Each structure stands twice: as structure tokens, then as C-alpha cells.
Amino acid sequence: MKYFYDTEFLEDGRTINLISIGIVREDGKEYYAVNQDADWGRIALNDWLCENVAPHLPPYKEWKPKAQIRDEVTAFLLADGEPELWADWAAYDHVALCQLFGTMMDLPEGVPMWTHDFRQELERVGGAELPAQESGEHDALADARHLKRCYEHINGGI
């Protein structure tokens, strides 16, 4: 089962602090969460995040503790056998995903230690004009939905 995901995060050259994660399975099932344990004081000082990410976040009462997100992501990813992870510009997304569990070595059995990079797939197929994202750029779930759509576009479906 392919899983298309995106994360929004604060990064400072030393750490990647998860803000939100959106995951869309190839069968259309979805998962989304905002990390209430993120460093919101530092995030509030980042103009780009305040202008581009914060407007897409749901009300605070819907945010979840990082441990709950970790458990829910594990259950979501392992519900139907071995997941195949896909992200656009995947390097940072994969680190943000791994850090839900601690280090990459702490990933639960069955969760891949790597993520397929859509940009590499796009290069492999010789490039293509991609569909425009309809809305929600920098909303992790909207970005994951769009990634799935782009993947289907260049591969003629899943």
C-alpha cells in the first residue's frame, strides 16, 4: 500500500520540529494531526510559518500530543501490511516522521527506514507538467492529497 505524506515543521539547521503531518493512502483513507507539543514559542517567531502554515491549522482543541500522533501514525501505516512511503522533497519529511519515534532506529517494525522521493520519480519518468494544487498549499493534508494526485498523473494511476 502506497502512503503519500507531507509534514510541516520548524527547522533551524540542527533540529526539525514537527508541526503537522498529513498522510493519504492509495485507497483514499487519510490521517491528519497537529502536534500540540511542538515549540510554539519558536514557531510564533517564524514569519514564514506564521504566514504560510499557521492559517491552515485547525483549532487548538483538535491538536494532539506527540505520543498520540506517534501511536496513531503507527496504526495507520501498519493497518494493511508493509507501507510504501512517498513524499515530495522527502528528506526532511522522513526525518520528521522518524522523530515521532525518537531516532530512525526506533521506528516500529514494518515502518520503512526510507521514503520514496517524488522528485526522483518525476526525474525518472523524464519530467512532466504537474497539475496545479487547487488549494491548501502548506497544509500537510492538502499537500499529501496533491502529492497523490501528481503521482497518479505521472504514472497513469496507482
CORQUITA-V765340 format. One line per field, one symbol per residue. phi: phi as a letter, one per 20 degrees, with the letter a starting at -180 (. if undefined). burial: 1 if it has 16 or more other ideal C-beta (glycine too) atoms within 10 Angstrom, else 0. A space follows every 50 residues. Layout:
phi: ???
burial: ???
This chain:
phi: .ecdcbcdbdccncccdfebccccffenfccbbdefefefffffeegfff eddgfeffggfefcfgfffgfffgfffdfcnffdecbelfgfgffffgff dodffegfgoefebcfegfffffgenmafeffffamgmegffffffggff fffedmod
burial: 01111111110000011111111111000011111001010010000010 00110100000011000011011101100000101111010011111111 00000010001000111100010000000100100001111111111101 10010000
